[in-house]
Every structure is written in structure tokens, then in C-alpha cells.
């Protein structure tokens, strides 16, 4: 299969999705791949009974930045792309909290997007609808349970690849070719490597900024 475009479902809270997004941007740089960014909510999929849905809250860790992403996406997919890159880097590399308004305004300015996007997106209830529509499609059509999710032109959804750190250059292309091949096998559902204690230690070191910044369980 000659993959020229994908849908990429993400939640900015997820350190795994961030690493995969770094890899897929490298694949895009090397191949010209077209990426359509879509939203998925870990807060909703892991909702504890009795708690409010993220669209019922004034502010939610992942949901609110995705509402801003939805507002930006209406203007330009490139702005949504840049926004995810900026907030992902802030949380997962710099240990900053992009759901804090002042940080968000700084990040919007850094990508050349309107700084009013934060306030306007959160004042617009229809941005809830955009994020929720993406999330529900991922769950109902693709049986999504987490991110990253890649959806190929044949409508096959792939969870992952889950890889740390994100491979670059030739290694990125090797993983891309493997992922494309995986997506072409009907009936193939999982290939997985168990994580040893050494693996978990290495992952913990890479995820240290995210673990420092996060305010959720």
C-alpha cells in the first residue's frame, strides 16, 4: 500500500502519542506525507463514574487545549499542527503546563497564531462539539481505547506505533515501512514487546518532564 496521507488521533496529555507525533513529523519531512490531526480524549475514555465529562468542565487538562486546536483547525490545519507541536513540546520536553492560560498565550504567539484563540475557543461551546465528534468517531468506528491512533486510506486504524524515543532519519523510515505493511494485513491485531524493568527505567527518564508537570493521576 502506498500511504500518502493519514489521520492522526492524539491527546496532548499522552507522552506516548507525543513521541509518535515527533516520529510522524519526521516521516512527513522525508516523504511529504499528509497528516490530518484528530482529537481523542483520555479524560473521557478513562472517566470515573460520577465525575463530570470534560465538556461539562470549565477547564480540562487535555480537552481544553484540544478545543483551542479545534478552533485553530477551522482556520487552518497547519495552525492545529503547529499548536500540537508547541503544546506537546511544552509539556513533554519542557515540563510546562499548556493548559495554563498564560503558557497557552505564549505558545500561541510562538507559532504565529492569534493569541485570542484561547479565550475565543473556550467561550465557544461548539468547540466542545468538534473535539467530541472526533473522539466518538475514534471510539465507535475504530474501537479506540487510547492514543496514538493512525488511520490509513484503507480505513484501517493502527494503535501506535508505541516507540520511545522517536526514531529519526533512516530509522524513522524503517518504522514507517513496517507500520504501513502492518496496516495492510487484515486480521492482524497486535505485535507487542513486553517492557522489562530496564525498559521502564529508560522510559521514565524520557518521560521525566511530563511526570514533573502533570497534575493528574
Backbone torsions as a table, in degrees:
resi	resn	phi	psi	omega
1	UNK	NA	131.1	178.7
2	UNK	-93.4	97.9	-174.8
3	UNK	-86.0	116.8	-179.8
4	UNK	-111.5	-16.4	178.2
5	UNK	-150.2	153.4	175.6
6	UNK	-143.0	158.1	162.4
7	UNK	-95.9	136.8	-179.5
8	UNK	-122.4	111.5	178.3
9	UNK	-91.0	132.1	-177.4
10	UNK	-143.0	158.3	163.9
11	UNK	-125.9	126.4	-177.0
12	UNK	-61.3	-16.9	177.4
13	UNK	-70.2	-23.2	-167.7
14	UNK	-86.7	117.9	179.3
15	UNK	-69.3	-29.3	177.8
16	UNK	-67.0	-46.8	179.3
17	UNK	-61.5	-36.7	179.1
18	UNK	-61.9	-46.5	179.7
19	UNK	-60.5	-40.6	178.3
20	UNK	-66.5	-34.4	178.2
21	UNK	-67.3	-35.3	175.9
22	UNK	-62.9	-43.6	177.9
23	UNK	-63.3	-46.4	-175.3
24	UNK	-68.6	-29.2	174.3
25	UNK	-66.8	-36.3	176.0
26	UNK	-66.1	-41.6	175.7
27	UNK	-59.4	-43.6	178.3
28	UNK	-60.6	-42.9	179.8
29	UNK	-60.0	-36.6	-174.9
30	UNK	-86.3	-23.2	-171.9
31	UNK	-123.1	-17.5	-173.7
32	UNK	82.1	14.9	178.5
33	UNK	-51.4	137.9	175.0
34	UNK	-94.2	127.5	-178.2
35	UNK	-116.0	126.1	172.8
36	UNK	-106.4	115.8	-174.3
37	UNK	-84.4	130.9	-178.0
38	UNK	-128.0	160.9	-172.6
39	UNK	-108.1	145.0	176.7
40	UNK	-144.7	136.3	-174.3
41	UNK	-108.8	113.0	172.7
42	UNK	-68.3	-31.8	177.9
43	UNK	-62.5	-37.0	-179.5
44	UNK	-79.6	-44.9	-176.4
45	UNK	-66.3	-27.2	-180.0
46	UNK	-105.9	21.4	-175.0
47	UNK	-60.3	130.4	176.2
48	UNK	-82.5	134.7	-179.3
49	UNK	-54.5	132.3	-180.0
50	UNK	95.6	-13.7	178.1
51	UNK	-87.5	157.3	179.0
52	UNK	-72.6	144.7	170.4
53	UNK	-65.3	153.2	-178.3
54	UNK	-60.2	-29.3	178.7
55	UNK	-77.0	-3.7	176.5
56	UNK	-99.0	-0.1	-177.1
57	UNK	-106.1	152.0	176.2
58	UNK	-68.3	-35.3	-179.8
59	UNK	-145.2	135.0	176.9
60	UNK	-135.6	142.4	-169.7
61	UNK	-54.9	-50.3	-179.9
62	UNK	-97.4	-36.9	-174.7
63	UNK	-62.8	-44.2	-177.1
64	UNK	-64.1	-47.4	174.1
65	UNK	-60.2	-31.8	176.9
66	UNK	-70.9	-32.0	174.0
67	UNK	-62.2	-38.6	175.5
68	UNK	-65.2	-41.7	176.1
69	UNK	-59.6	-38.4	178.2
70	UNK	-64.9	-42.9	177.8
71	UNK	-60.8	-44.4	179.3
72	UNK	-67.1	-38.4	-178.7
73	UNK	-62.8	-31.6	177.2
74	UNK	-62.6	-31.1	179.1
75	UNK	-85.2	-41.4	-173.5
76	UNK	-168.3	128.4	174.7
77	UNK	-61.6	-31.2	179.9
78	UNK	-63.4	-37.2	177.5
79	UNK	-66.8	-41.1	177.1
80	UNK	-62.1	-42.2	177.1
81	UNK	-57.4	-52.0	-178.7
82	UNK	-64.9	-35.9	179.8
83	UNK	-64.2	-46.8	178.6
84	UNK	-62.8	-41.0	178.6
85	UNK	-60.7	-42.3	-177.2
86	UNK	-69.5	-46.3	-177.7
87	UNK	-73.4	-31.6	176.1
88	UNK	-65.3	-45.8	178.6
89	UNK	-62.9	-41.2	-179.2
90	UNK	-59.5	-47.8	-176.4
91	UNK	-76.7	-47.3	-167.4
92	UNK	-92.4	-14.3	177.8
93	UNK	-115.1	-41.4	-172.6
94	UNK	-100.7	-2.7	179.7
95	UNK	58.3	38.0	176.5
96	UNK	-108.2	163.2	-174.4
97	UNK	-110.6	98.9	-174.8
98	UNK	-72.2	-6.9	174.7
99	UNK	-87.5	-2.5	169.8
100	UNK	-82.0	130.4	-170.8
101	UNK	-56.2	-45.6	-176.1
102	UNK	-65.0	-39.2	175.9
103	UNK	-64.9	-43.2	-179.5
104	UNK	-60.8	-42.2	180.0
105	UNK	-63.4	-40.0	177.9
106	UNK	-63.9	-41.5	-179.4
107	UNK	-68.2	-39.3	176.5
108	UNK	-60.1	-45.4	179.3
109	UNK	-62.5	-35.9	-176.2
110	UNK	-66.8	-24.3	179.9
111	UNK	-102.3	5.0	178.2
112	UNK	76.5	18.4	177.4
113	UNK	-91.8	158.7	179.3
114	UNK	-62.5	129.2	-179.8
115	UNK	-70.8	-16.6	176.1
116	UNK	-73.9	-5.9	-177.6
117	UNK	-59.2	-37.2	-178.7
118	UNK	-61.9	-56.0	-177.3
119	UNK	-66.8	-40.8	-177.8
120	UNK	-67.1	-40.1	179.9
121	UNK	-65.4	-41.4	-177.5
122	UNK	-77.2	-18.0	175.7
123	UNK	-86.6	-10.3	-175.7
124	UNK	-103.4	106.8	-176.8
125	UNK	-64.3	-19.2	-179.2
126	UNK	-72.4	-16.1	174.5
127	UNK	-68.9	-28.4	170.2
128	UNK	-57.1	-44.1	-175.9
129	UNK	-62.2	-40.5	-178.9
130	UNK	-63.2	-47.9	-179.0
131	UNK	-65.7	-43.4	-178.2
132	UNK	-64.4	-38.1	179.9
133	UNK	-62.8	-44.2	177.2
134	UNK	-62.1	-47.4	-177.9
135	UNK	-59.9	-47.0	-176.4
136	UNK	-68.1	-33.1	175.5
137	UNK	-65.1	-43.2	179.3
138	UNK	-60.2	-40.7	-178.7
139	UNK	-73.2	-48.0	-171.0
140	UNK	-81.2	-34.9	-178.0
141	UNK	-93.8	-34.9	-174.2
142	UNK	-113.6	5.6	-179.7
143	UNK	57.0	36.7	-178.1
144	UNK	-64.1	138.2	178.0
145	UNK	-129.7	-8.4	179.7
146	UNK	-174.8	-176.4	-179.5
147	UNK	-131.1	157.0	11.7
148	UNK	-83.5	151.5	171.3
149	UNK	-123.5	127.1	172.9
150	UNK	-107.4	131.6	176.6
151	UNK	-117.0	123.4	-176.4
152	UNK	-92.6	173.0	-176.0
153	UNK	-61.9	-25.5	177.7
154	UNK	-82.3	7.5	179.4
155	UNK	69.1	19.2	175.4
156	UNK	-87.0	127.2	177.9
157	UNK	-96.2	137.2	177.5
158	UNK	-123.1	125.7	172.7
159	UNK	-83.6	119.3	-177.5
160	UNK	108.3	-158.5	0.9
161	UNK	-68.1	141.0	177.7
162	UNK	-92.8	105.6	-172.3
163	UNK	-143.8	135.2	179.4
164	UNK	-141.6	127.0	-6.7
165	UNK	-78.5	169.3	-179.5
166	UNK	-64.1	124.7	179.2
167	UNK	-73.0	149.1	-179.6
168	UNK	-121.2	164.7	172.2
169	UNK	58.8	-133.8	-177.0
170	UNK	-60.5	-36.2	179.5
171	UNK	-65.6	-37.3	176.5
172	UNK	-60.7	-42.1	-179.1
173	UNK	-69.4	-37.5	176.1
174	UNK	-60.2	-44.1	179.6
175	UNK	-67.1	-38.2	178.2
176	UNK	-61.5	-45.8	-180.0
177	UNK	-62.7	-38.9	176.4
178	UNK	-64.2	-41.7	-177.6
179	UNK	-67.8	-42.3	177.1
180	UNK	-61.8	-43.9	178.6
181	UNK	-62.8	-43.0	178.3
182	UNK	-56.5	-44.5	-175.5
183	UNK	-66.3	-17.2	-177.0
184	UNK	-89.0	-7.9	-177.7
185	UNK	-94.9	103.0	175.9
186	UNK	-65.8	133.8	179.7
187	UNK	90.3	-4.4	175.4
188	UNK	-92.5	118.1	-172.3
189	UNK	-113.8	-24.7	-175.1
190	UNK	-161.9	135.4	165.1
191	UNK	-132.7	124.8	-170.8
192	UNK	-143.4	141.3	175.5
193	UNK	-107.5	120.2	176.8
194	UNK	-61.0	148.0	-178.5
195	UNK	-94.9	121.7	175.6
196	UNK	-79.1	171.8	175.9
197	UNK	-60.7	-37.4	177.7
198	UNK	-64.9	-39.2	177.1
199	UNK	-61.7	-46.5	-178.2
200	UNK	-63.0	-37.2	177.7
201	UNK	-63.7	-44.7	178.9
202	UNK	-63.1	-44.3	179.1
203	UNK	-62.2	-42.2	179.4
204	UNK	-60.3	-37.1	177.9
205	UNK	-65.6	-42.3	-179.0
206	UNK	-70.1	-34.2	-178.2
207	UNK	-87.7	4.4	-174.9
208	UNK	-55.4	-44.0	178.7
209	UNK	-59.6	-44.3	178.5
210	UNK	-61.7	-43.6	-179.0
211	UNK	-66.7	-30.1	176.4
212	UNK	-71.2	-39.8	-172.7
213	UNK	-84.3	-31.0	-169.9
214	UNK	-66.7	148.6	-179.8
215	UNK	-119.9	16.8	-179.1
216	UNK	-121.3	163.4	178.1
217	UNK	-76.4	NA	NA
